Amino acid sequence: MKRAFGYGEVVGIERERGKVVVFLDGRGRTFLFPSAFYQGLLTL
């Protein structure tokens, strides 16, 4: 899911806050949604 960290799994989307939580390398990381996809930080 993330280019710099390898594959991950989306574990939550906080629509009200505009964030997506992705589980990478054994921990949850938060990215801005949907801009992380537009910027190429996250891909499907």
N, C-alpha and C positions, 0 to 999 in steps of 0.2 A: 504494500500500500504506500510506503514512503520510499522515495528514491535513495536518500542518504542512509537510512537505517535498515533497509530491506523490507520484507513483507510484514504486514501487521493486520490487525482485525479491528474494525469499528465496533466499539462497545457502547457507544452512546452518542446521541445528537441532542444538544441543548439549543433548540430552535429559538427560544426566547432570548438567550444570551449570544446566539450566533456562533456557536462552537461545536466542534466534533471531537470526540474522545477516541483515540486510537491506542490499542494495546501493542506496544513495540518493546522488544528487548526486556521483557519481564515487567514492564511498568506502563501505566497509562500516560499518554501525552495528549495535550490539548492543542488544537489548531483552530484558527478562525474559519468559519463556514459561511458561505461557500468559497471565499477568496483563496483558501489553500488549494482548492482544485483548479481555480482559474490561473493561479500563479505556477501551477505545475508541481507544487510541493507534495500533493497527494494525487494518486491516480487509482482508477478502478481496474 
